[in-house]
């Protein structure tokens, strides 16, 4: 556009409709950075609110996943700590951007030689404060880091966890006081968008630790960023008699946590158990028959808060969605997609057919991102949205080490940062830093030259 102040030469009613048809956050940000007309239209609170309502209903948005935080396996060696006398050296988690993972098509894959970023890139002057912390959870811009305390009980059990929650986009860190108990079985993070009396938006979070006693009793303690304290939840719900919990497959969203459950009698998966944190109640949903015969499905939460179930059968991937309106039995599931992965997998794996060993590791339902472990090949990222496959080819990441997908709530990003790509106004120091972090996180997904 020749003049940043000039409006495009189209009827105004058409111009106002154009941004409403954009669902990709990177494209929306690029449009906002092109000229003041689009920027002012997208910054309008009414437009953002309409976009937010529409966002609850749309499908997968791949660019919500900016990348992966992980703790380098060489850095996390149990004997490494004592060899570093210089405690100012930063050994915080590293970050791999999705935009820089090499694409994989059949038997062809480019190698990625780009050096991963450090968390210190987004939060300067960390020093040794987050050394050896491992990313364990993320939601809507926030990242939870954990390191087991070096202090132990007489029987060798760790006394507590050292915890930190940070926001790489804003550069904030929140030190979480230790809770009084031994490390929990699970941590879950819940993020809430808050609007004050002046209409300004901010975010608060709740970090929840869950202890599963004797395999069927749930004890819960929650830390609130608003109060700065841990609170023990009332009630100790018990799992339904005859069921056992598959603790490795859990997903948290909207104040609830879902787990897969199996039956001791049938020795197979039968239900999804949902723990409602607010009232500490458990509810159950029967799985579809195909999932009951599968040994390793994974759960996810959709953009609208629904439950998603992903299954691998041979070289096919099945996506099931739960319809709340249909009840709690297996008929309430709908087979949404059946995806043939043969054209995306390595040629050797595709040739093996049903003998190939492909296992689901992680699933993020908002972005539609699946992490796969393929025997003798390594870790791959598969997109349910465009069927693309990328290789996680960092030499220091394996399935045995902490790898945490980093998804953002891009509507809140646009509202909170007042469009960090906006270059039309003079920026204060903090806003300039936020703009730099946004572009660094987005990588090649976002143009590096803002409008002026």
N, C-alpha and C positions, 0 to 999 in steps of 0.2 A: 504494500500500500504506500503510495507516494507521500501522503501527509498523515502523520499519526493522529491528527485531530479530525480528519475527514471521515465521514461515514461511508460505507460501501454504497454503490449506486444500485440499490434494489429497493422495492417497496418495503416500508417499515414493518408491516405485519409479517412479511417473510423473514426479515432480519431477526425479529424477536423469536421466531420459531427455530432458527438454525441451531442455537446452543442446546435446545431441548432435545435434539436428536443425537447429541454426543454423549456416549456412555463411558468412554475411555478417559480417565483422569489426565493422562499425559497429553492427549489431544485437546482437552478442555484448557489445560494450562498453557499450551502453545497458542491457542486461540486468544486467550486473555492477554498474552504477552505481545500480540501482533499490533494492537492499536488501542487507544483509549476508549473507543466506542464499545468494542467487545469487552474490554476490561471492566468498564462501568456497568455494563449489562450483567456480567457474570457475578460481580461483587454485590449486586443488589440482593438484600436479605430475602425478598420475596422469591427471587429466582432460585437461591440456594435452598430455601425451604421446599419448593416444588421439586427440586432435584433430589432432595433428601427423601421425600415421599416416594418418588419414582424409583430411587435406588433400592428401596426395600423389596421391590418386586422383580428387579431385573435378574438375569442369569449371571454367569461367571464373568468377573472383570479381571483379566490376567494381570494388568498393571498394578493391581492392589498389592501384589507381592513384589517388593523391591529387591529382595535377595535373602541371604541366609547369614545369620550370626553363628559362629562356632568357636569352640576352644581348640586351638591347634593341638593335635595329639602329642607332638614333641614337647610342647610347653606344659602339658598336663601330666607328665610323668610323675609318679609318686615321689621319686627321689630328687626331682629337679630343684625344688625350693631351696634346699640347703646350699646349692652351688651358686646361688645368686646373692652375693653380698651387697651389691648395689641395689638398694630397694627403690631407687628412683626409676629403674627400668620398667617400662610399661609392657606387661604380659597379659593385657586384657584381651577379651575375645576379638576375633577377626570378622570381617564382613565381606561376603562375595555378592556383587550386584548381579541381578538376573540379566541385565542388559549386556553383561560381559561374559556370561557362560556360553561356551561354544555350542553352536547348533549341531545336531546329530541327525543325519538322514540315512537310514539304512546302514550300509557298511562304511559310510564316509563321515568323518568327524574331524573338525579342526581342533588343534590343541590350544588351550588357553594359557598363555604365558603371563597374563596380567597379574601383578602382585596384589593379593587381597589387602583391603583396607583394615586399619585397626579401629577399634571403638574410640580410641584417642583422637581420630580424625574428626569425630563429631562432638566429643566432649574433651576439650583441651586440658592439659595439665593434670591428667589422671595420675601420672607417676605410677607407684606400686599399689595404689588404693584398691584397684580391682584386679590385681594379679591372680591368675588361676581361677577366677570366677567363671562359671559355665552358664551359658544361656539355657533356660529351661522352659520359658513360656513367653509369648508375646500376644498383644491384642491392641488394635487401633493405636499404633504409634509407640506404645510402651513396650519395654523389654525387661524381663525378670532375670536377674543373675544370682547365682548361688555358689557358695563355697563352703564345704564342710569345715567346721571348727577344728583346729589342731588340738583343742582340749578334749580329753576323753574320760569316760567313766572308768572305774577300776576293771570292769570286764571288757574294756576296749571299745565300747560303743560310743560314737560321737555324741557329745553333749548337746549341741545345737547347730543350727545352720547360720552362716553369715549371709545376709540377703541385701540386695540392692535392686531398686527399680529405676530405670532411666528412660528418657525420651530422646533418642538420637536426633530427632528433627529439631527440637527446641534446645538441646544441650543440657537439659535438667537431669539431676540425679537426686534420688530420694533414698537416704539410708534408713533401712527398716530395722527397728530394735528387735533383738532376739526374743523369740517366744520361750516359754518355760519348759517346753517338752522336747523329747528326742525328735529327730527329723521326721516329718510326716511322710506318708506314702505318696501324696500328690500335692502339688501346688496348682491353683487355678487363678487366673487374672481376669477381673471384670472391670471394664472401663465405662464411665458414664459421662455423657455430654451435659454440662451445666450451663444455664443461661441466667445472668444476674438481672437485677431490676433495670439496668441500663441497656439490656439487650446484648451485652458482650458474652461471648461463649468461652468456656474453659472446660477442662477435662479433669475428672477425679477418678481414682481407681480403688479397687478393693482386692487385696491379695489374700487368698484363702488357703490355709493348710488343712489337709484332710488326713486323719488317721483311721485306718481300717483295723479294728481290733477283732482278733479271733476269726478273721475272714468274713464277718458279716455285720459288725457294728461300726457305724460311722460317727466319728467325733470330729468336730469342725471348729477352727479358730480363725477369725478374720481380722485383717489389718486394714484400716481405713485411712486414706491419705487426708481426709478431712479432719479426723480426730487425732491422728498420729499414734493410735494405740491398737493393741490386739484385744479382741473381745471373743469370749467363748460362747458359741452358739448354744441355745437351749435345745434340749432333746437329743436322744441318741437313737436314731432309727436303725432297725435291723433289716438286713436283706431277707427277701422271701425265702422261706424254708425250702431246702433242696437245691438252691442256686449257689453258684460260685462266681466270683468276679474275675474278669479278664482285665487286669489293671493296666496292661500296656496299651490298650485302645480306649482312650478317654478324650472327650472334646467338651469344651466349656464355652458357653455363650448365653448372654442375657440372664445371668443369675442362676443358671442350671448347669449341671455336669452330667454327661451321659457316659455310661460304661456298657460294654458288652458283657452279658452273663451267660453262663452255661448251666446245664442241669447235671447234677451228680449221677442221677439215675440213667440218663441217656448218654452222658459223657459227650455232649455236643452243645454248641451254642444254641440258645433258645430265645433270649430276650435282650432288650435294651433297658437298663435300669437308669432312671433319672433322679438325681438328688437335687431338690429345690432348696437352695441355700437359705432363702428368706425364712421359711418355716420348718426346715430340716425334715421334709417329708420325701418319701420315695414313691415313685410311680413306675409302671412297667409297660413295655410295649413288646408284643411278640414279633419275632423276626420272620421274614418271608422264608418259605421252604428252601430256596436256593442258598440262603445264608446259613441255614442250619447245617447244611452239608459241607460248608466251606470252613477250613481251619483258620484262616487268617484274614477276615474282612477288617476294614477300618471304618471308623465313624468320622463324620464331619458335620459342621453347622453351616447352613445356607445363609445368604444375605438377609433373608426374612426371618431367620431364627429357627427354621425347620431342621429336621434331622435328615442327614444324607448317609447312605451306606454304600461302600465301594467294595467290590469283590473281583478277584482275578480267577478266571476259569481258563486254563491253558494259556493261550495268547490273546484272550479276550478280556475286556474289562467291563463289568456291569455296574451301572449306577442306579441305585434305588432311592426314591424319595418317599418320605412319610407324609401322608395327608391327615392333618389333625381332625378333619371333619368326618373321617370314615370310621373312627373308633380306635381300639387298642389291640386288635388281633392282627394276624398276618395279612388280612385283606386291606389294611390301611396303608400298605406299601404299594408304590407304583414303580414299575421298571421304566426309568426315564430314558436311559441310553444303553446301547450295547456297542462297544467300541472294539474294532479289530486293530490290534497293535502291530501286526506283522510287518507292515511297511515302515514302521518307525523304529523297530528294534534292530540291534546289530544283526548282520546277516547270519552269523553263526547261530545265534539264538533263534532266529526265525526258522532256520533249517531244522533245528531240533524239535520244533513243534511242541507237543504236549509234554515232551521230556525236558523242556527248558525250565530252569528254576528262576522264576520271577516273583519277587515278594513285595507286597506293599509295605512301605515304611511310615509314610505320613500322608495326610490328606487335608487340604485347606479348602473348605467349601465356598468361601467368598470369591477367591481368585480362581478356583478350579485347578489348583496345582497338586500334583501327585508326585511323591518321591518314591522311586523304585530301587530295590536292590536286585541286581542281576548277577548271578554267580559267574565268576571269572571275568566280569566286565566292570563292576563297581556301581556307583550311585548315578542315577539319572533323574531328571526332572521332566515330567510329562504334563502337558497342558490339556485339560479337558475342553478348553474353549476352541483352540485352533489345531489340536492334535500334534503340536510340535514337541520334539524331544531334544533335551539339552543334557550334556554330560557335566557332572560335577567332577572335574578332573584335577582338583587341587590334590597335591601329593600328601597333604597332612589331614585330610578328611576321610574317614571311613565310617562304616555303619556302626562301629563300636563307640564312637565319640559324639559328644553333644553337638547336634545340628538343629538350629531353631529357625524356622521360616519367619521372616519379618514382614507382616502385612500391615498396611496403614488404613486408616479410615479417611479416605481422601476428601470426602465432603467436609469433615471437621478441619482437615488441613487447610482447605480453601477458606473456610470461615474464620478459623483462629488466626491464621497468618495474614489475613487480608490479601490473599493471593501473593505468595512470596516471589512470584516471577514478575510482579509489577515493578517496572523500572521508570515510571513516569514521574514519580514524586521523589524528592530528596529523602534518602533512607537514613534513619538513625543507626547507630552502631549495632544494636541488637537485631534490628530487622535485616541488616546486611549480612550478619552472621547466619541468621535463619535462612536467608536466600541461598547462601553458599552451601549450607548443609542439605537443603532440599535438592539442589542441583547435583551435589555429590552423591546423595542416595539414589536419585533417579538415573544417574549416568547418562547413557546415550538415549534414554527414553525422552529426554527433555532438552531442547536447544539451550546452549550455554550463553547465548547472547539475548538478553532481555530487551524489551522495547525501550526506547529513550525519547 
